[in-house]
Amino acid sequence: MVPPRIDSGSPFSWPAIAVTLFIVGAPAAVHAQIDFEQEPINYGQAPVDDAIVDLQQRLDTGQAVLEFDQQHGYLKSLLRHLDIGISSQVLVTSKTSLQLRKISPDRPRALYFNEASSIGWVQGGDVLEIMTTDPQQGQVFYTLAQTKTDSPRFLRDRGQCLACHSSSRTQQVPGGLVRSVLIDPQGHPQLGSSTFNTDHTSPFEQRWGGWYVTGSHGAMQHMGNVIADQSQPDRIDRETGANLTDLSRLFNVRPYLTPHSDLVALLVLEHQVQMQNLLTRANYENRSAAHYDGVMNEALKRPADYVSESTERRIAAVGDRLLQYMLFSGEFRLTAPVAGTSEFATEFVARGPHDSRGRSLRDFDLQTRLFKYPCSYLIYSPAFDQLPHPVQQYVTRRLRDVLTGKDRSPEFAHLSAADRAAIREILSETKPDLWNDRAERPEPPSHSTVER
């Protein structure tokens, strides 16, 4: 089958699909830069298999049609085709993305997301901005012109946005980030003042500067819903932005698909994008290490399947980081219950999967932590399933040791015996290939054959 043609290039300059769009929170230390435009990654040249490639193929063959309306263009139709609920809407007020001139606190940019794709919409915008996940290559960026045509075509970005979307903030791979920044009344970020990259480890008080937030959170305070004093840009009145459930007094909500910028959706988005970045990093690291071994094995006339100690160390390091994040090590502890204002939480949980007792890794806690069973739901994603076998085997083996109580490392001390048992039981039913099969595989012996 001939793959669909996704046009390359864009008539726009891509500073980022959103410096505020998707999450990060990378640790300060960590990995060396991988040249992902070269072998073995070839990010810009290798074929990708993502939701937009699939949709473009269905459009080209007449199996799908994108419907256009005057107010939102292709937005509502694209959400339906990508199975993204409107309850996932969150609103960005800062001028930190592609169409920054059309974004302000009076006209925020709306983001919608599921576990695979995210869409950005701006009132009167020229394009829809899209980030979607390829299991091997990580996040891939597209635009779709907001002009009615019989043959809509997605344009793939060919590198401009990677200036922001492939740095230490994104684990040095093509990925997303969520930034919290102070803004002036026009939405300009005050980058010389407090600015944070946020994920589920971030203190509550550092989150959501440059965002609208609807929901309740008790006495905890965040940076959302407020504008900085231009004479003292580091000062904001957090109390005025706290526990808002109605944004209509701040701007005209009628042009938007919903009046919400749901707090729970923001919490999920922060977790998700960092997890996606770490999955991509683990994939790249394993592939790069194996490629380097291949080159050195040939040069040194070693067996082709020889695995070096450095490769084993690289796999262990990236696997440990992935596992710790996946099991919510270092998660910020809520000091008050939180709740959103839309149907997002209900719809998110319903996506499952659920075990025979009705439990799911998507079940929320929202009293002291984000999820009731702290293991990332992205363990079900194609990006996890398609990790190179050595790193997947390493993570799976360590996961089993943690969940059975064999591994009592301090990084997992937050997991009670009940937590470990519940996660183990849920995975044994909902992902038996991981728990019952891959976890049983023997470890590859040091410096021996491993599957690439």
C-alpha positions in Angstrom: 0.0 0.0 0.0 1.3 3.4 -0.9 1.4 5.7 2.1 -0.6 8.9 2.0 1.2 12.0 1.1 1.6 14.3 4.0 3.0 17.6 2.7 6.2 18.8 4.2 7.1 22.3 5.2 4.8 25.1 6.3 4.2 28.7 5.3 4.6 29.6 9.0 7.6 30.0 11.3 7.3 27.4 14.1 8.8 28.8 17.3 6.8 25.9 18.9 3.4 24.3 18.6 3.3 25.8 22.0 6.0 26.7 24.4 3.0 26.5 26.8 1.4 23.7 24.9 2.6 20.4 26.2 4.4 19.3 29.3 7.9 18.7 30.5 9.6 19.0 33.8 12.9 17.4 32.8 15.4 16.8 35.5 18.4 19.1 35.4 20.9 16.4 34.9 20.5 13.6 32.7 21.2 12.6 29.2 23.6 13.6 26.5 22.1 14.9 23.3 21.1 12.2 20.7 21.5 13.4 17.1 18.1 12.1 16.1 18.4 13.4 12.5 21.1 10.8 11.9 21.2 7.0 12.0 19.6 5.1 13.6 16.7 7.5 14.4 16.4 9.6 11.2 13.5 11.6 12.7 12.8 13.9 9.8 13.2 11.2 7.1 11.9 7.9 8.4 8.3 7.0 7.7 5.9 7.6 10.6 2.8 5.8 11.7 0.6 8.1 13.6 -3.0 9.2 13.8 -2.6 12.0 11.3 -1.0 9.7 8.7 -3.9 7.3 9.2 -6.5 10.0 8.8 -4.8 11.5 5.8 -4.9 8.1 4.1 -8.6 7.8 4.9 -9.3 11.2 3.5 -7.4 10.5 0.3 -9.3 7.3 -0.3 -12.7 8.7 0.5 -13.2 6.7 3.7 -13.3 9.8 5.8 -14.5 13.4 5.3 -13.5 16.4 7.3 -16.5 18.8 7.8 -16.0 22.5 8.0 -18.0 25.2 9.8 -17.5 28.9 9.8 -16.8 29.4 13.5 -14.4 26.6 14.2 -13.3 25.4 10.8 -12.3 21.8 10.8 -11.9 21.6 14.6 -15.0 19.7 15.7 -14.7 17.3 12.8 -11.0 16.6 13.5 -11.8 16.0 17.2 -14.4 13.4 16.2 -12.0 11.6 13.8 -9.2 11.5 16.4 -11.6 10.5 19.2 -10.7 13.5 21.4 -13.5 14.7 23.7 -14.3 18.4 24.0 -14.3 18.0 27.8 -10.4 17.9 27.5 -10.4 21.6 26.6 -7.8 23.7 28.5 -7.2 27.3 27.7 -3.8 29.1 27.2 -3.6 32.8 27.7 0.1 33.4 27.0 1.5 34.4 23.6 3.8 31.4 23.4 2.8 29.5 20.3 2.6 29.6 16.5 -0.3 32.0 16.2 0.8 34.2 19.1 -0.5 37.5 17.6 -4.1 36.1 17.9 -3.7 34.9 21.5 -4.4 37.0 24.6 -6.2 36.7 27.9 -9.3 37.9 26.0 -8.9 35.3 23.3 -7.1 32.3 24.8 -6.0 29.4 22.7 -7.9 26.2 23.3 -6.1 22.8 23.5 -7.8 19.4 23.2 -6.1 16.1 23.8 -6.3 12.3 24.3 -3.5 9.8 25.0 -2.2 10.0 21.4 -2.9 13.5 20.0 -3.3 17.1 20.9 -5.0 19.9 18.9 -4.6 23.7 19.3 -7.3 26.1 18.1 -7.2 29.9 18.0 -10.1 32.2 17.3 -9.7 33.3 13.7 -6.6 31.2 13.4 -5.1 30.3 10.1 -4.4 26.7 11.0 -5.1 24.0 13.5 -1.9 23.0 15.4 -1.5 19.3 15.9 1.0 17.1 17.9 0.6 13.4 17.6 2.6 10.3 18.7 4.5 7.9 16.5 5.5 4.9 18.6 9.1 4.9 17.2 9.8 8.6 16.5 8.0 10.3 19.3 6.0 13.5 18.8 5.3 14.6 15.3 4.0 18.1 14.5 1.4 19.1 11.8 -0.8 22.0 10.8 -4.1 21.9 9.0 -5.2 25.1 7.2 -8.5 26.5 8.4 -9.7 27.1 4.8 -12.5 25.1 3.3 -11.4 22.8 0.6 -12.5 19.5 -1.0 -9.1 18.0 -0.2 -7.8 19.0 3.2 -4.2 18.2 3.7 -2.0 18.1 6.8 1.4 19.8 6.6 4.2 18.1 8.6 6.7 20.4 10.2 10.2 19.7 9.1 12.3 21.0 11.9 11.5 24.6 12.8 9.5 23.8 15.9 12.2 21.5 17.2 14.2 24.5 18.4 11.8 24.5 21.4 10.5 20.9 21.2 13.8 19.0 21.4 15.8 20.3 24.3 16.5 19.4 27.9 12.9 20.5 28.6 11.7 17.5 26.5 14.3 14.9 27.5 16.4 15.9 24.4 13.9 14.3 22.0 11.1 15.6 19.9 8.4 16.1 22.5 6.0 18.4 24.3 6.1 20.7 27.2 3.8 22.6 29.5 5.3 25.9 30.8 4.0 28.0 33.6 4.8 31.7 33.0 3.7 35.1 34.3 1.9 37.2 31.7 1.2 40.9 31.1 -2.4 42.1 30.2 -1.7 41.4 26.5 -0.5 37.8 27.2 3.2 38.5 26.7 5.2 36.1 28.9 7.5 37.7 31.5 10.3 35.3 30.9 12.6 37.2 33.2 10.3 36.4 36.1 9.1 33.1 37.5 8.8 30.5 34.8 8.5 26.7 35.3 8.3 23.6 33.2 5.7 21.4 35.0 4.8 17.8 35.5 3.2 15.7 38.2 6.2 16.4 40.5 5.8 20.1 40.3 4.7 22.1 43.4 1.1 23.3 43.0 2.1 26.9 43.5 4.3 26.7 40.3 1.6 25.6 38.0 -0.5 27.1 35.2 0.8 30.6 34.9 -0.5 31.7 31.5 -3.5 29.3 31.6 -7.1 29.6 32.7 -8.0 27.0 35.3 -11.6 26.0 36.4 -11.9 23.8 39.4 -11.7 23.7 43.2 -8.5 23.0 45.1 -9.0 24.3 48.7 -6.3 26.4 50.2 -3.7 25.4 47.6 -2.8 28.2 45.2 -1.5 28.2 41.6 -0.4 30.8 39.1 -3.4 30.5 36.8 -6.2 33.0 36.0 -4.2 36.0 36.9 -2.1 38.7 35.2 1.2 40.0 36.6 1.7 43.6 37.7 3.9 45.1 35.0 5.7 47.3 37.5 6.4 44.3 39.7 6.2 41.3 37.3 7.1 38.8 40.0 4.0 39.6 42.0 0.6 38.1 41.3 -2.5 37.9 43.4 -2.9 34.1 43.5 -6.0 34.4 45.6 -8.0 36.1 42.9 -7.3 33.2 40.6 -8.1 30.4 43.1 -11.0 28.0 43.0 -12.7 29.6 40.0 -15.5 27.6 38.4 -16.8 30.3 36.0 -14.5 32.1 33.5 -17.2 34.2 31.9 -16.3 37.3 34.0 -12.7 37.1 32.6 -13.4 36.8 28.9 -16.1 35.9 26.4 -16.5 32.1 26.6 -19.2 31.8 23.9 -16.8 31.2 21.0 -15.4 28.1 22.7 -16.7 24.5 22.5 -17.1 24.5 26.3 -16.7 27.2 29.0 -14.2 25.1 30.9 -10.4 24.9 31.3 -10.7 21.8 33.6 -8.2 21.5 36.4 -8.2 17.7 36.3 -7.5 17.8 32.5 -4.5 20.0 33.2 -3.2 17.6 35.8 -3.5 14.7 33.4 -1.9 16.7 30.5 1.1 17.5 32.7 1.6 13.9 33.6 1.0 12.6 30.1 3.4 14.7 28.0 6.4 14.0 30.3 5.6 10.3 30.2 5.5 10.4 26.4 8.8 12.2 26.3 10.4 9.6 28.6 9.1 6.7 26.4 10.6 8.4 23.4 13.9 8.9 25.2 14.0 5.2 26.2 13.4 4.2 22.6 16.0 6.5 21.2 18.6 5.6 23.8 18.3 1.8 23.2 18.3 2.2 19.4 21.3 4.5 19.5 23.3 2.3 21.9 22.6 -0.8 19.8 23.6 1.1 16.7 26.9 2.2 18.3 27.6 -1.4 19.4 27.0 -2.5 15.8 29.5 -0.1 14.5 32.1 -0.9 17.1 31.6 -4.7 16.8 32.3 -4.5 13.1 35.4 -2.2 13.7 36.8 -4.4 16.5 35.7 -7.7 14.8 33.6 -8.7 17.7 30.5 -10.9 17.3 27.7 -9.0 15.7 25.4 -9.6 18.7 27.9 -8.5 21.3 26.4 -6.0 23.8 28.8 -3.7 25.5 28.8 -2.7 29.2 28.1 0.9 28.2 25.0 -0.1 26.4 23.8 -2.1 29.4 24.4 1.0 31.6 22.5 3.3 29.2 19.5 1.0 29.1 19.5 0.7 32.9 19.7 4.5 33.4 16.9 5.3 30.9 14.8 2.4 32.1 15.1 3.5 35.8 14.1 7.0 34.9 11.1 5.8 32.9 10.0 3.4 35.7 10.2 6.0 38.4 8.1 8.4 36.5 5.6 5.7 35.4 5.1 4.8 39.1 4.8 8.4 40.2 8.0 8.6 42.2 8.3 12.1 43.5 4.7 13.1 42.8 3.6 16.3 44.5 1.2 15.4 47.4 -2.0 17.3 47.3 -2.8 19.0 50.6 -6.5 19.5 49.7 -9.0 17.6 47.5 -9.2 18.9 43.9 -12.0 18.7 41.4 -12.7 19.9 37.8 -15.8 21.5 36.4 -16.4 19.5 33.2 -17.1 15.8 32.3 -13.5 15.2 31.7 -12.8 13.0 34.7 -15.8 10.8 34.1 -15.0 10.4 30.4 -11.3 9.8 31.0 -12.0 7.0 33.4 -14.5 5.4 31.1 -11.8 4.9 28.4 -10.4 2.1 30.6 -9.4 -0.7 30.4 -10.9 -2.1 33.6 -10.4 -5.4 35.4 -13.1 -7.8 36.5 -13.5 -5.7 39.7 -14.1 -2.5 37.7 -10.7 -1.0 38.6 -8.6 0.9 36.1 -5.2 2.7 36.1 -7.3 5.7 35.0 -9.2 5.9 38.3 -8.7 9.1 40.1 -7.8 9.8 43.7 -7.7 13.6 43.7 -7.5 13.7 47.5 -3.8 13.4 48.1 -2.5 12.4 44.6 -3.7 12.3 41.0 -4.5 8.6 40.5 -5.9 6.0 42.9 -3.5 3.3 41.5 -0.2 5.2 40.7 1.0 3.5 37.5 0.7 5.4 34.3 -2.1 4.5 31.9 0.4 5.0 29.0 1.7 1.5 29.9 -1.1 0.5 27.4 0.2 2.8 24.7 1.8 1.7 21.4 4.9 3.7 22.4 5.4 1.4 25.4 4.5 -1.8 23.5 7.0 -0.9 20.8 9.9 -0.1 23.0 13.0 -2.0 21.9 13.0 -5.3 23.7 16.1 -4.8 25.9 14.8 -1.6 27.6 11.2 -2.9 27.7 12.5 -6.1 29.3 14.5 -4.2 31.8 11.6 -1.9 32.8 9.1 -4.9 33.0 11.4 -6.9 35.2 12.0 -4.0 37.6 8.2 -3.3 37.5 7.5 -6.8 38.6 10.1 -6.7 41.4 8.5 -3.4 42.7 5.0 -4.7 42.5 5.7 -8.0 44.2 7.7 -6.2 47.0 11.0 -7.7 46.0 12.3 -4.2 45.2 12.1 -1.9 48.2 14.1 0.9 46.7 13.4 4.3 48.3 12.2 5.7 45.0 9.1 3.5 45.4 8.5 4.0 49.2 5.4 6.0 48.4 3.7 2.7 47.1 1.9 0.9 49.9 1.5 -2.9 49.9 -2.1 -2.3 48.9 -1.0 0.0 46.0 1.5 -2.6 44.7 -1.1 -5.5 45.0 -3.8 -3.5 43.2 -1.6 -2.4 40.3 -0.3 -5.9 39.9 -3.8 -7.4 39.9 -5.1 -4.8 37.4 -2.2 -5.4 35.0 -2.4 -9.1 35.3 -5.9 -8.9 33.8 -5.7 -5.9 31.5 -2.2 -6.4 30.1 -1.5 -10.1 30.6 1.1 -10.1 27.8 3.3 -7.9 29.9 2.7 -9.4 33.3 2.5 -13.1 32.4 4.8 -13.4 29.4 7.4 -10.7 29.0 8.1 -10.5 32.7 8.9 -14.2 32.7 11.6 -13.9 30.1 15.1 -14.5 31.4 17.5 -11.6 31.6 19.9 -11.4 28.7 23.3 -12.4 29.9 25.9 -9.7 30.0 27.8 -9.2 26.7 25.7 -11.7 24.9 22.9 -11.8 22.3 19.9 -9.6 22.9 17.1 -8.8 20.5 17.3 -5.5 18.9 
